[in-house]
Amino acid sequence: MIIENSGLIGLQSELHHLDDAADKVGFVRWQWEYYRATYDLKLTDRTTSSDYFLRLNTRAVEGKLESAHAVLNIEAVYIGRATFPHGLDYESPIPKHILEAAEQKLQQLKSLLA
């Protein structure tokens, strides 16, 4: 599920600042290469024991990710249910309380990046 109204799409930040802000909210930069990075936040539904991942896709608009001063642009924000062994299902409905928790985390990140 793509989250359109996060207020983060198009926002730009230096890598070191984005890493620091994302870490404070609970995101981890997992996948990365020279020009793009993906940040994930795991959310667990305690009633069903299902895991969901809130994901940010970013792309370098200045420099490369080997430099802390590279500037990244947030391109997409989405959430999916974790599937075994290593996938995300973006078509599954997201429980309301998980979506609300995700939106709260996105607002926290947005305020840290502002």
C-alpha positions as CSV (number, residue, x, y, z in Angstrom):
1,M,0.0,0.0,0.0
2,I,1.4,3.3,-1.0
3,I,1.1,6.1,1.5
4,E,0.4,9.2,-0.4
5,N,-0.2,11.8,2.3
6,S,2.9,11.4,4.4
7,G,4.3,14.8,3.6
8,L,7.7,13.2,3.1
9,I,7.7,12.5,-0.6
10,G,10.0,15.0,-2.3
11,L,11.7,16.0,1.0
12,Q,15.5,16.1,0.7
13,S,18.1,15.6,3.4
14,E,21.8,14.9,3.8
15,L,22.5,11.2,4.5
16,H,23.9,11.7,8.0
17,H,20.9,13.8,9.0
18,L,18.3,11.3,7.5
19,D,20.1,8.3,9.1
20,D,20.1,10.0,12.5
21,A,16.4,11.1,12.3
22,A,15.3,7.7,10.9
23,D,17.2,5.9,13.7
24,K,15.5,8.0,16.4
25,V,12.1,7.0,15.0
26,G,13.0,3.3,14.7
27,F,13.8,3.0,11.0
28,V,16.8,1.0,9.8
29,R,18.7,1.6,6.5
30,W,18.8,-1.9,5.1
31,Q,19.3,-2.0,1.4
32,W,21.5,0.6,-0.1
33,E,23.9,1.1,-3.0
34,Y,25.7,4.1,-4.4
35,Y,22.6,6.1,-5.4
36,R,19.6,4.7,-3.5
37,A,18.7,3.5,0.0
38,T,15.7,1.9,1.6
39,Y,14.7,2.6,5.2
40,D,12.4,0.1,7.0
41,L,10.4,0.2,10.2
42,K,9.0,-3.0,11.6
43,L,5.5,-2.9,13.1
44,T,4.0,-6.0,14.8
45,D,0.3,-6.7,15.1
46,R,0.1,-8.3,18.6
47,T,-3.4,-9.7,18.0
48,T,-2.3,-11.8,14.9
49,S,1.5,-11.8,15.4
50,S,1.8,-10.5,11.8
51,D,4.7,-8.2,11.0
52,Y,4.4,-5.1,8.7
53,F,7.1,-3.0,7.3
54,L,6.9,0.7,6.7
55,R,9.3,1.5,4.0
56,L,10.9,4.7,2.6
57,N,12.6,4.6,-0.8
58,T,15.3,7.3,-1.3
59,R,17.6,8.3,-4.1
60,A,20.7,10.4,-4.1
61,V,20.4,13.7,-5.9
62,E,23.8,15.0,-4.9
63,G,26.8,12.8,-4.2
64,K,26.9,9.1,-3.5
65,L,25.9,7.2,-0.4
66,E,29.5,6.6,0.6
67,S,29.5,10.2,1.7
68,A,27.7,11.4,4.8
69,H,27.0,14.7,2.9
70,A,25.2,13.0,0.0
71,V,21.7,14.6,-0.4
72,L,18.8,12.1,-0.6
73,N,15.3,12.7,-2.0
74,I,12.5,10.6,-0.5
75,E,10.7,9.1,-3.5
76,A,8.1,6.8,-2.0
77,V,6.5,5.7,1.2
78,Y,4.7,2.4,1.5
79,I,3.7,-0.4,3.9
80,G,3.4,-4.1,3.4
81,R,2.8,-7.3,5.4
82,A,5.8,-9.5,5.8
83,T,5.6,-12.9,4.1
84,F,7.8,-16.0,4.6
85,P,10.7,-16.2,4.0
86,H,11.7,-12.8,2.7
87,G,8.9,-10.9,1.0
88,L,6.4,-8.1,1.5
89,D,2.8,-8.3,0.4
90,Y,1.7,-4.8,-0.6
91,E,-1.8,-6.0,-1.6
92,S,-3.0,-7.2,1.9
93,P,-5.2,-4.9,3.9
94,I,-3.4,-3.1,6.7
95,P,-5.2,-3.2,10.1
96,K,-6.3,0.3,11.1
97,H,-4.2,0.4,14.3
98,I,-1.1,-0.6,12.3
99,L,-1.8,2.1,9.7
100,E,-2.3,4.7,12.5
101,A,1.0,3.7,14.2
102,A,2.7,4.0,10.8
103,E,1.3,7.5,10.2
104,Q,2.4,8.6,13.7
105,K,6.0,7.4,13.0
106,L,6.0,9.2,9.6
107,Q,4.9,12.4,11.3
108,Q,7.7,12.0,13.9
109,L,10.2,11.6,11.1
110,K,8.8,14.5,9.2
111,S,9.2,16.8,12.3
112,L,12.8,15.6,12.9
113,L,13.7,16.4,9.2
114,A,12.0,19.8,9.2
